[in-house]
């Protein structure tokens, strides 16, 4: 059943992408911040004023390096965190859009590699949450691979419940901890 759903997801993503209009002119250099917070390679390939955030700190999933809010479709690359529903590794519609934007960027920049960190909230056993974090990261990787990103450029790591971003035992904290972080190397 899971394979059928995955196949349907990949086919629907392909249909959405093939139905999209033209591309913007791309000619902007950006500086990508690495996992340890130091400046990374300068690269080109983002349209308009799109930026990549570090994936760390307050509102990292919605802010670019310049601090601007990233909520429109042009700012999807600024989102570096994909959230999941409880006990699920299926991408949400918003998550699919974020993953598609990163896959498109990676397809145009073959030298760039990423790490997908899978996380879970603290409910469930340690082993279950490690497996769920891995499944979530694999869901993101599968979509990226279906959109042309080579598997050799994607590293998957699961931390399960070990690295929460929100402390607390309520739904708000749980929702923030059910995630995959997209980290550029």
C-alpha positions as a LaTeX table, in Angstrom:
\begin{tabular}{lrrr}
\hline
Residue & $x$ (\AA) & $y$ (\AA) & $z$ (\AA) \\
\hline
Unk1 & 0.00 & 0.00 & 0.00 \\
Unk2 & 2.85 & 2.38 & 0.90 \\
Unk3 & 4.55 & 1.77 & $-2.46$ \\
Unk4 & 1.32 & 2.52 & $-4.30$ \\
Unk5 & 0.88 & 5.77 & $-2.38$ \\
Unk6 & 4.52 & 6.71 & $-3.01$ \\
Unk7 & 4.13 & 6.02 & $-6.71$ \\
Unk8 & 0.94 & 8.07 & $-6.89$ \\
Unk9 & 2.67 & 10.91 & $-5.04$ \\
Unk10 & 5.60 & 10.90 & $-7.44$ \\
Unk11 & 3.33 & 10.81 & $-10.49$ \\
Unk12 & 1.20 & 13.67 & $-9.16$ \\
Unk13 & 4.31 & 15.76 & $-8.46$ \\
Unk14 & 5.49 & 15.14 & $-12.01$ \\
Unk15 & 2.14 & 16.24 & $-13.39$ \\
Unk16 & 2.18 & 19.40 & $-11.30$ \\
Unk17 & 5.71 & 20.27 & $-12.38$ \\
Unk18 & 5.03 & 19.59 & $-16.06$ \\
Unk19 & 2.00 & 21.87 & $-15.91$ \\
Unk20 & 3.93 & 24.79 & $-14.45$ \\
Unk21 & 4.74 & 27.83 & $-16.54$ \\
Unk22 & 8.12 & 29.16 & $-17.56$ \\
Unk23 & 11.05 & 29.89 & $-15.32$ \\
Unk24 & 12.37 & 33.22 & $-14.14$ \\
Unk25 & 15.74 & 34.42 & $-15.30$ \\
Unk26 & 18.35 & 33.20 & $-12.84$ \\
Unk27 & 21.53 & 35.09 & $-12.29$ \\
Unk28 & 21.90 & 35.76 & $-8.57$ \\
Unk29 & 24.80 & 34.59 & $-6.42$ \\
Unk30 & 24.03 & 33.52 & $-2.89$ \\
Unk31 & 26.07 & 32.40 & 0.04 \\
Unk32 & 24.91 & 29.18 & 1.66 \\
Unk33 & 25.50 & 28.76 & 5.37 \\
Unk34 & 26.82 & 25.33 & 6.31 \\
Unk35 & 25.68 & 23.07 & 9.13 \\
Unk36 & 28.30 & 24.42 & 11.55 \\
Unk37 & 27.27 & 28.04 & 10.87 \\
Unk38 & 30.25 & 29.06 & 8.77 \\
Unk39 & 29.92 & 30.55 & 5.32 \\
Unk40 & 29.75 & 27.91 & 2.61 \\
Unk41 & 30.20 & 27.95 & $-1.11$ \\
Unk42 & 28.94 & 30.85 & $-3.12$ \\
Unk43 & 26.66 & 29.55 & $-5.81$ \\
Unk44 & 24.10 & 30.78 & $-8.29$ \\
Unk45 & 20.73 & 29.50 & $-9.26$ \\
Unk46 & 18.10 & 31.18 & $-7.15$ \\
Unk47 & 15.52 & 33.37 & $-8.81$ \\
Unk48 & 14.75 & 36.91 & $-7.72$ \\
Unk49 & 15.62 & 37.57 & $-4.12$ \\
Unk50 & 15.23 & 33.99 & $-2.91$ \\
Unk51 & 17.56 & 33.05 & $-0.09$ \\
Unk52 & 18.48 & 29.96 & 1.84 \\
Unk53 & 18.37 & 30.12 & 5.61 \\
Unk54 & 20.75 & 28.32 & 7.90 \\
Unk55 & 18.08 & 26.02 & 9.29 \\
Unk56 & 19.10 & 27.11 & 12.80 \\
Unk57 & 17.60 & 29.55 & 15.29 \\
Unk58 & 14.26 & 31.34 & 15.51 \\
Unk59 & 11.95 & 30.99 & 12.53 \\
Unk60 & 14.69 & 29.27 & 10.53 \\
Unk61 & 12.09 & 27.46 & 8.49 \\
Unk62 & 10.54 & 30.69 & 7.21 \\
Unk63 & 13.36 & 33.26 & 7.09 \\
Unk64 & 16.14 & 33.78 & 4.58 \\
Unk65 & 19.70 & 34.92 & 5.30 \\
Unk66 & 18.57 & 38.52 & 4.88 \\
Unk67 & 15.92 & 38.06 & 7.60 \\
Unk68 & 12.98 & 38.53 & 5.24 \\
Unk69 & 9.84 & 36.50 & 5.82 \\
Unk70 & 9.43 & 33.64 & 3.38 \\
Unk71 & 5.81 & 32.70 & 2.90 \\
Unk72 & 5.19 & 33.03 & $-0.86$ \\
Unk73 & 5.91 & 30.44 & $-3.49$ \\
Unk74 & 9.05 & 32.35 & $-4.49$ \\
Unk75 & 10.37 & 31.95 & $-0.96$ \\
Unk76 & 10.03 & 28.17 & $-0.66$ \\
Unk77 & 13.81 & 27.74 & $-0.76$ \\
Unk78 & 13.96 & 29.80 & 2.42 \\
Unk79 & 12.03 & 27.06 & 4.17 \\
Unk80 & 14.46 & 24.43 & 5.36 \\
Unk81 & 12.12 & 22.37 & 7.56 \\
Unk82 & 9.37 & 20.04 & 6.38 \\
Unk83 & 6.75 & 19.16 & 9.00 \\
Unk84 & 4.73 & 15.95 & 9.29 \\
Unk85 & 1.46 & 14.82 & 10.84 \\
Unk86 & 1.42 & 12.61 & 13.93 \\
Unk87 & 2.71 & 9.08 & 13.32 \\
Unk88 & 3.16 & 9.74 & 9.58 \\
Unk89 & 5.93 & 9.94 & 7.05 \\
Unk90 & 3.68 & 11.22 & 4.25 \\
Unk91 & 4.45 & 14.71 & 2.99 \\
Unk92 & 1.83 & 17.41 & 3.42 \\
Unk93 & 0.95 & 19.63 & 0.44 \\
Unk94 & 3.10 & 22.42 & 1.87 \\
Unk95 & 5.92 & 19.95 & 2.49 \\
Unk96 & 5.72 & 18.74 & $-1.13$ \\
Unk97 & 6.05 & 22.32 & $-2.38$ \\
Unk98 & 9.12 & 22.94 & $-0.22$ \\
Unk99 & 10.77 & 19.68 & $-1.31$ \\
Unk100 & 10.02 & 20.41 & $-4.99$ \\
Unk101 & 11.66 & 23.84 & $-4.71$ \\
Unk102 & 14.80 & 22.36 & $-3.16$ \\
Unk103 & 14.88 & 19.55 & $-5.73$ \\
Unk104 & 14.69 & 22.09 & $-8.55$ \\
Unk105 & 17.55 & 24.08 & $-7.00$ \\
Unk106 & 19.64 & 20.92 & $-6.56$ \\
Unk107 & 18.98 & 19.83 & $-10.14$ \\
Unk108 & 20.43 & 23.10 & $-11.37$ \\
Unk109 & 23.43 & 22.90 & $-9.02$ \\
Unk110 & 24.99 & 19.45 & $-9.40$ \\
Unk111 & 27.89 & 20.14 & $-7.04$ \\
Unk112 & 25.66 & 20.74 & $-4.03$ \\
Unk113 & 24.96 & 17.96 & $-1.54$ \\
Unk114 & 22.43 & 17.81 & 1.28 \\
Unk115 & 21.76 & 16.08 & 4.56 \\
Unk116 & 18.18 & 15.20 & 5.43 \\
Unk117 & 17.75 & 14.96 & 9.20 \\
Unk118 & 14.63 & 13.08 & 10.28 \\
Unk119 & 13.04 & 13.83 & 13.66 \\
Unk120 & 10.05 & 12.69 & 15.72 \\
Unk121 & 8.25 & 13.90 & 18.81 \\
Unk122 & 8.86 & 12.12 & 22.11 \\
Unk123 & 5.81 & 9.86 & 21.97 \\
Unk124 & 6.67 & 6.26 & 21.16 \\
Unk125 & 9.74 & 4.18 & 21.93 \\
Unk126 & 13.24 & 5.35 & 21.06 \\
Unk127 & 13.54 & 2.65 & 18.38 \\
Unk128 & 10.17 & 3.49 & 16.83 \\
Unk129 & 11.01 & 7.20 & 16.69 \\
Unk130 & 14.40 & 6.52 & 15.08 \\
Unk131 & 12.66 & 4.44 & 12.40 \\
Unk132 & 9.96 & 7.11 & 11.91 \\
Unk133 & 12.58 & 9.86 & 11.56 \\
Unk134 & 14.35 & 7.76 & 8.94 \\
Unk135 & 11.09 & 7.10 & 7.07 \\
Unk136 & 10.36 & 10.83 & 7.02 \\
Unk137 & 13.80 & 11.65 & 5.64 \\
Unk138 & 13.41 & 8.88 & 3.04 \\
Unk139 & 10.06 & 10.36 & 1.95 \\
Unk140 & 11.77 & 13.67 & 1.24 \\
Unk141 & 14.68 & 11.91 & $-0.49$ \\
Unk142 & 12.32 & 9.82 & $-2.68$ \\
Unk143 & 10.58 & 12.92 & $-4.00$ \\
Unk144 & 13.91 & 14.64 & $-4.68$ \\
Unk145 & 15.23 & 11.57 & $-6.49$ \\
Unk146 & 12.04 & 11.34 & $-8.57$ \\
Unk147 & 12.65 & 14.96 & $-9.61$ \\
Unk148 & 16.19 & 14.26 & $-10.80$ \\
Unk149 & 18.44 & 14.66 & $-7.76$ \\
Unk150 & 20.96 & 11.83 & $-7.59$ \\
Unk151 & 20.82 & 9.65 & $-4.49$ \\
Unk152 & 24.60 & 10.01 & $-4.06$ \\
Unk153 & 24.02 & 13.70 & $-3.26$ \\
Unk154 & 21.58 & 12.98 & $-0.43$ \\
Unk155 & 22.60 & 11.79 & 3.01 \\
Unk156 & 19.89 & 10.58 & 5.40 \\
Unk157 & 20.24 & 10.77 & 9.18 \\
Unk158 & 17.60 & 10.02 & 11.81 \\
Unk159 & 17.72 & 11.48 & 15.29 \\
Unk160 & 14.28 & 10.27 & 16.31 \\
Unk161 & 13.26 & 12.12 & 19.46 \\
Unk162 & 16.84 & 12.97 & 20.50 \\
Unk163 & 17.03 & 16.55 & 19.16 \\
Unk164 & 13.77 & 18.38 & 19.89 \\
Unk165 & 13.49 & 22.02 & 18.85 \\
Unk166 & 10.53 & 22.59 & 21.16 \\
Unk167 & 10.44 & 21.43 & 24.74 \\
Unk168 & 7.09 & 20.69 & 26.29 \\
Unk169 & 4.51 & 17.99 & 26.34 \\
Unk170 & 1.73 & 19.53 & 24.29 \\
Unk171 & 0.59 & 19.37 & 20.67 \\
Unk172 & 2.34 & 22.63 & 19.74 \\
Unk173 & 5.72 & 21.24 & 20.84 \\
Unk174 & 5.05 & 17.85 & 19.27 \\
Unk175 & 4.14 & 19.44 & 15.92 \\
Unk176 & 7.43 & 21.37 & 15.78 \\
Unk177 & 9.44 & 18.25 & 16.55 \\
Unk178 & 7.86 & 16.10 & 13.78 \\
Unk179 & 10.13 & 17.29 & 11.00 \\
Unk180 & 12.86 & 16.79 & 8.42 \\
Unk181 & 15.55 & 19.43 & 8.26 \\
Unk182 & 17.17 & 20.09 & 4.87 \\
Unk183 & 20.82 & 21.00 & 5.44 \\
Unk184 & 23.15 & 22.03 & 2.63 \\
Unk185 & 26.79 & 20.93 & 2.82 \\
\hline
\end{tabular}
